[in-house]
């Protein structure tokens, strides 16, 4: 896996295709103010993603997790998430000061 990058310009073939797809999304006659999209592509070796319409990554991550939960539910499954600190410990009340 290559190192993820963040920027306003597509950096490779997959992100250029994702970018073209978001352009099409924005030009669609039914597109409305406030519509957002995430475009993911993968070729088996690497992936590309472009976020469009999101104010910040946290908003996009929240929407992604909500959609993943819905996909699991639609397939009779349950998605449970557990967030861990870099040291591998899950803390309910936040990280412990060192």
Buried (B, 14 or more C-beta within 10 A) or exposed (E): EEEEEEEEEBEEEBBBBBBEBBEEBEEEEEEEEEEBBBBEBEEEEEBBBBBBBBEEEEEBEEBBEEEEBEEEEEEEEEEEEEEEEEEEEEEEEEEEEE
